[in-house]
Amino acid sequence: MNASVVDIKDLWVSLNHDFILREVNLSIQQGTFLGLIGPNGGGKTTLLHVILGLVKPDRGQVRVFGHPPGHHKNKGIIGYVPQRAFADLSFPVSVFDVVLMGRYSKIGLWHKATAEDRRRVLEKLEAVEIIHLRDRPIGHLSGGEQQRVFIARALACDPQMLLLDEPTSGVDTKAQGTFYQLLGKLKEVLSLTIVLVSHDIGVIPYHTDEIACLNQKLHHHGKCTEVLDGKVLSKVYGCEVEMLVHGKIPHRVIGEHSD
Amino acid sequence: MIEAFQLGFMQRALITGILIACLCALFSVFVVLKRLSFIGVGISHSAFGGVALGFLLGIDPTITAIIFSGAVALLIGFINRQGRLHEDTAIGIFFSLTMALGIVFIGLSRRYNVDLFGYLFGNILAVTGGDLLLVVILSPIVFVLILSLFKELLFLSFDEEVAQVSGVAVSPVYYLFLLAMAVTIVIAIKLIGIVLVSALLVLPAATARQLTDHYRGLVFYSVATGVVSTVLGLFLSYQLDLASGATIVLFAGALFFTSLFIARLREIR
């Protein structure tokens, strides 16, 4: 039996006087690759921010590795890859510098990076297969390569859990496929728990162990095979959802329209 | 040029000028990277209120200005972190209020002090032995503080959210930075003046940014730009009897446009 690393009970969060999350109950087991899907504005990023301790809940109980979110004992055991748009990509730093930032809290105030820190950074760059780009300015990389840099930075403090927010936005379709393969590999090698937020319902189920559908409320949480039900998705997205099923013979499943 | 720098007041101005230029250039790296140029304007103008209070109470205006600007810097940072008001709104409010307070204080003190113009526009003759001592004592402290917080400041300038999540003490580092910047701005006011000091917090790193793609180069070129424009600006202002602050800033501006030209040439090649 795996231990649960995230435990959320009856979570309510409001932004600007409106509830963006309502009565959310979610438990994430150690070693799970969870895909968190739902429409824009459905509260996916807010839920990640709650887990990270960046947003305070209005109500409910949240435990991350047994502690309240943002607890100092949780520092360094959660790696976070935010939406790419937030970082200033003309920033004058190299790939190596960016990944080293992930170790700053371990290095500590007033201290300089040691040879061991540098070795760890190179190890992470190797793990995400971009060690050859280490001296390049961050702005000179493609979207897919930048995403790998940010994953390496999140891994730099040797976390137990990795949270990714829309990691494939701005990444071309071909690179997306290899990106998910890489995540799967990292999960196995580093025995990580992964939570990945995406609005891309077409891709997620093929790469994750479990899926949770979020649109203010948590509509479904379970194995990927269970969730591929048009009724659940229609409820989450608030409209009819067509599903494209990849397989030997690709086919489209069209939900029944109400009228 | 050597002749001019043999004069006592010119030596004082030169030493304070070089130390202040180094400090401002170091701050300008983060001002440019974190887009804080308006904070520089806000803090320096709020110093006017502090200077005027010093005149009113008969205390050394530098001391009252440091307290005044330090408080305003922390307040702007605090309001920004609360997220209720945008940073530029907070700066706009505080800098006009503290200027208004300054004007009232000057009126109450009933003496239109000539020194006031020195604070507004900078005057190399205004740098006293006491000022020099203050700069010589304070600048190593500020320098060491910023260098030892350098990696944290770099991370929070690049991606504040991730810096916080990864366990960097973002808020204390940011407040210390603002406080140190306020102190530096106030001691720079004697030389550059309230109106123009914020230019020294933007131009050096903006110039350096045209010449390099790495933060280490940014620090080097930024300090070089600050020191060169201060030394040449001081000399020229003495020779031509111009306001020292304005001449220094114009020199820094000339270096900035030269760097733009160099960057353009490199692109064409």
Interface residues (C-beta under 8 A of the other chain):
Chain A: L52 G53 L54 H72 K75 G76 I78 Y80 P82 F86 A87 D88 F91 P92 V93 S94 D97 V98 M101 G102 Y104 S105 K106 I107 L109 W110 A113 P137 R153 A154 C157
Chain B: L33 S148 L149 K151 E152 L154 F155 S157 F158 D159 E161 V162 A163 Q164 V165 S166 G167 V168 A169 V173 R209 T212 D213 H214 Y215 G217 L218
